[in-house]
């Protein structure tokens, strides 16, 4: 039997200094995951453990090839996970402040988390 979708949540995140798409993606995943309490999965569906969940992450980021996948997946502390990365998000010029990161690029990531 195939998986059933129960929740789809959207989040966004940015790295304001240094253009680190992984940091932006981690923040987008955290933003999305902090918007939901999944008590219905336990109370209505009767799952016993959060390990029974599967979370599919779809990320839109500039420069998908720069994503450090394992670091993004670590943002989901339970269940099984999968990660799809597409070109998206946004990159704009910010301030070059070496104390805060290399370069002057602001990157913005968008995440969609689907809980099965």
Contact map, one row per residue, 1 for C-alpha under 8 A:
11100000000000000000000000000000000000000000000000000000000000000000000000000000000000000000000000000000000000000000
11110000000000000000000000000000000000000000000000000000000000000000000000000000000000000000000000000000000000000000
11111000000000000000000000000000000000000000000000000000000000000000000000000000000000000000000000000000000000000001
01111100000000000000000000000000000000000000000000000000000000000000000000000000000000000000000000000000000000000001
00111111000000000000000000000000000000000000000000000000000000000000000000000000000000000000000000000000000000000111
00011111000000000000000000000000000000000000000000000000000000000000000000000000000000000000000000000000000000000111
00001111100000000000000000000000000000000000000000000000000000000000000000000000000000000000000000000000000000001111
00001111110000000000000000000000000000000000000000000000000000000000000000000000000000000000000000000000000000011110
00000011111000000000000000000001101100000000000000000000000000000000000000000000000000000000000000000000000000011100
00000001111100000000000000000011000000000000000000000000000000000000000000000000000000000000000000000000000001111000
00000000111110000000000000011111100000000000000000000000000000000000000000000000000000000000000000000000000001110000
00000000011111000000000110111011000000000000000000000000000000000000000000000000000000000000000000000000000111100000
00000000001111100000000111111010000000000000000000000000000000000000000000000000000000000000000000000000000111000000
00000000000111110000101110110000000000000000000000000000000000000000000000000000000000000000000000000000011110000000
00000000000011111111101100000000000000000000000000000000000000000000000000000000000000000000000000000000011100000000
00000000000001111110000000000000000000000000000000000000000000000000000000000000000000000000010000000000111000000000
00000000000000111111000000000000000000000000000000000000000000000000000000000000000000000000011110011111110000000000
00000000000000111111000000000000000000000000000000000000000000000000000000000000000000000000000000011111110000000000
00000000000000111111100000000000000000000000000000000000000000000000000000000000000000000010000000000111111000000000
00000000000000101111111100000000000000000000000000000000000000000000000000000000000000000000000000000000001000000000
00000000000001100011111110000000000000000000000000000000000011110110000000000000000000000000000000000000001110000000
00000000000000000001111111000000000000000000000000000000000000000111101100000000000000000000000000000000000000000000
00000000000001100001111111100000000000000000000000000000000000000000000000000000000000000000000000000000000000000000
00000000000111100001111111110000000000000000000000000000000000000000000000000000000000000000000000000000001110000000
00000000000111000000111111111000000000000000000000000000001010000000000100000000000000000000000000000000000111100000
00000000000010000000011111111100000000000000000000000000000000000000001100100000000000000000000000000000000000000000
00000000000111000000001111111110000000000000000000000000000000000000000000000000000000000000000000000000000000000000
00000000001111000000000111111111000000000000000000000000000000000000000000000000000000000000000000000000000011100000
00000000001110000000000011111111100000000000000000000000100000000000000100100000000000000000000000000000000000111000
00000000001000000000000001111111110000000000000000000000000000000000000000100000000000000000000000000000000000000000
00000000011110000000000000111111111000000000000000000000000000000000000000000000000000000000000000000000000000000000
00000000111100000000000000011111111100000000000000000000000000000000000000000000000000000000000000000000000000111000
00000000101000000000000000001111111100000000000000000000000000000000000000000000000000000000000000000000000000001000
00000000000000000000000000000111111110000000000000000000000000000000000000000000000000000000000000000000000000000000
00000000100000000000000000000011111110000000000000000000000000000000000000000000000000000000000000000000000000000000
00000000100000000000000000000001111111000000000000000000000000000000000000000000000000000000000000000000000000000000
00000000000000000000000000000000011111100000000000000000000000000000000000000000000000000000000000000000000000000000
00000000000000000000000000000000000111111100000000000000000000000000000000000000000000000000000000000000000000000000
00000000000000000000000000000000000011111110000000000000000000000000000000000000000000000000000000000000000000000000
00000000000000000000000000000000000001111111100000000000000000000000000000000000000000000000000000000000000000000000
00000000000000000000000000000000000001111111111000000000000000000000000000000000000000000000000000000000000000000000
00000000000000000000000000000000000001111111111110000000000000000000000000000000000000000000000000000000000000000000
00000000000000000000000000000000000000111111111000000000000000000000000000000000000000000000000000000000000000000000
00000000000000000000000000000000000000011111110000000000000000000000000000000000000000000000000000000000000000000000
00000000000000000000000000000000000000011111111000000000000000000000000000000000000000000000000000000000000000000000
00000000000000000000000000000000000000001111111100000000000000000000000000000000000000000000000000000000000000000000
00000000000000000000000000000000000000001110111111010000000000000000000000000000000000000000000000000000000000000000
00000000000000000000000000000000000000000100011111010000000000000000000000000000000000000000000000000000000000000000
00000000000000000000000000000000000000000100001111111000000000000000000000000000000000000000000000000000000000000000
00000000000000000000000000000000000000000000001111111000000000000000000000000110000000000000000000000000000000000000
00000000000000000000000000000000000000000000000011111100000000000000000000000111000000000000000000000000000000000000
00000000000000000000000000000000000000000000001111111100000000000000000000000011000000000000000000000000000000000000
00000000000000000000000000000000000000000000000011111110000000000000000000000111000000000000000000000000000000000011
00000000000000000000000000000000000000000000000000111111000000000000000000000011100000000000000000000000000000000011
00000000000000000000000000000000000000000000000000001111100000000000000000010011110000000000000000000000000000001111
00000000000000000000000000000000000000000000000000000111110000000000000000000000111100000000000000000000000000001111
00000000000000000000000000001000000000000000000000000011111000000000000000000000111100000000000000000000000000111100
00000000000000000000000000000000000000000000000000000001111100000000000000000000001111000000000000000000000000111000
00000000000000000000000010000000000000000000000000000000111110000000000000000000001111010000000000000000000011110000
00000000000000000000000000000000000000000000000000000000011111010000000000000000000011111000000000000000000011100000
00000000000000000000100010000000000000000000000000000000001111110000000000000000000011111100000000000000001111000000
00000000000000000000100000000000000000000000000000000000000111110000000000000000000000111110000000000000001110000000
00000000000000000000100000000000000000000000000000000000000011111110000000000000000000100000000000000000000000000000
00000000000000000000100000000000000000000000000000000000000111111110000000000000000011100000000000000000000000000000
00000000000000000000000000000000000000000000000000000000000000111110000000000000000000000000000000000000000000000000
00000000000000000000110000000000000000000000000000000000000000111111000000000000000000000000000000000000000000000000
00000000000000000000110000000000000000000000000000000000000000111111100000000000000000000000000000000000000000000000
00000000000000000000010000000000000000000000000000000000000000000111111100000000000000000000000000000000000000000000
00000000000000000000010000000000000000000000000000000000000000000011111110000000001000000000000000000000000000000000
00000000000000000000000000000000000000000000000000000000000000000001111111000000000000000000000000000000000000000000
00000000000000000000010001000000000000000000000000000000000000000001111111100000000000000000000000000000000000000000
00000000000000000000010011001000000000000000000000000000000000000001111111100000000000000000000000000000000000000000
00000000000000000000000000000000000000000000000000000000000000000000111111110000111000000000000000000000000000000000
00000000000000000000000000000000000000000000000000000000000000000000011111111000000000000000000000000000000000000000
00000000000000000000000001001100000000000000000000000000000000000000001111111000000000000000000000000000000000000000
00000000000000000000000000000000000000000000000000000010000000000000000011111110100000000000000000000000000000000000
00000000000000000000000000000000000000000000000000000000000000000000000001111110000000000000000000000000000000000000
00000000000000000000000000000000000000000000000001101000000000000000000000011111000000000000000000000000000000000000
00000000000000000000000000000000000000000000000001111110000000000000000000011111100000000000000000000000000000000000
00000000000000000000000000000000000000000000000000111110000000000000000000000111110000000000000000000000000000000000
00000000000000000000000000000000000000000000000000000111100000000000000010010011111000000000000000000000000000000000
00000000000000000000000000000000000000000000000000000011100000000000000010000001111100000000000000000000000000000000
00000000000000000000000000000000000000000000000000000001111000000000100010000000111110000000000000000000000000000000
00000000000000000000000000000000000000000000000000000001111000000000000000000000011111000000000000000000000000000000
00000000000000000000000000000000000000000000000000000000011110010000000000000000001111100000000000000000000000000000
00000000000000000000000000000000000000000000000000000000011110010000000000000000000111110000000000000000000000000000
00000000000000000000000000000000000000000000000000000000000111110000000000000000000011111000000000000000000000000000
00000000000000000000000000000000000000000000000000000000001111000000000000000000000001111100000000000000000011000000
00000000000000000000000000000000000000000000000000000000000111000000000000000000000000111110000000000000001111000000
00000000000000000000000000000000000000000000000000000000000011000000000000000000000000011111000000000000001110000000
00000000000000000010000000000000000000000000000000000000000001000000000000000000000000001111100000000000111100000000
00000000000000000000000000000000000000000000000000000000000000000000000000000000000000000111110000000000111000000000
00000000000000000000000000000000000000000000000000000000000000000000000000000000000000000011111000000001110000000000
00000000000000011000000000000000000000000000000000000000000000000000000000000000000000000001111100000001110000000000
00000000000000001000000000000000000000000000000000000000000000000000000000000000000000000000111110000011100000000000
00000000000000001000000000000000000000000000000000000000000000000000000000000000000000000000011111001111100000000000
00000000000000001000000000000000000000000000000000000000000000000000000000000000000000000000001111111111000000000000
00000000000000000000000000000000000000000000000000000000000000000000000000000000000000000000000111111110000000000000
00000000000000000000000000000000000000000000000000000000000000000000000000000000000000000000000011111000000000000000
00000000000000001100000000000000000000000000000000000000000000000000000000000000000000000000000011111100000000000000
00000000000000001100000000000000000000000000000000000000000000000000000000000000000000000000000111111110000000000000
00000000000000001110000000000000000000000000000000000000000000000000000000000000000000000000000111011111000000000000
00000000000000001110000000000000000000000000000000000000000000000000000000000000000000000000001111001111100000000000
00000000000000001110000000000000000000000000000000000000000000000000000000000000000000000000111110000111110000000000
00000000000000011110000000000000000000000000000000000000000000000000000000000000000000000011111100000011111000000000
00000000000001111110000000000000000000000000000000000000000000000000000000000000000000000011110000000001111100000000
00000000000001110011100100000000000000000000000000000000000011000000000000000000000000001111000000000000111110000000
00000000000111100000100110000000000000000000000000000000000011000000000000000000000000001110000000000000011111000000
00000000000111000000100110010000000000000000000000000000001111000000000000000000000000011100000000000000001111100000
00000000011110000000000010010000000000000000000000000000001110000000000000000000000000011000000000000000000111110000
00000000011100000000000010011001000000000000000000000000111100000000000000000000000000000000000000000000000011111000
00000001111000000000000000001001000000000000000000000000111000000000000000000000000000000000000000000000000001111100
00000011110000000000000000001001100000000000000000000011110000000000000000000000000000000000000000000000000000111110
00001111100000000000000000000000000000000000000000000011100000000000000000000000000000000000000000000000000000011111
00001111000000000000000000000000000000000000000000001111000000000000000000000000000000000000000000000000000000001111
00111110000000000000000000000000000000000000000000001111000000000000000000000000000000000000000000000000000000000111
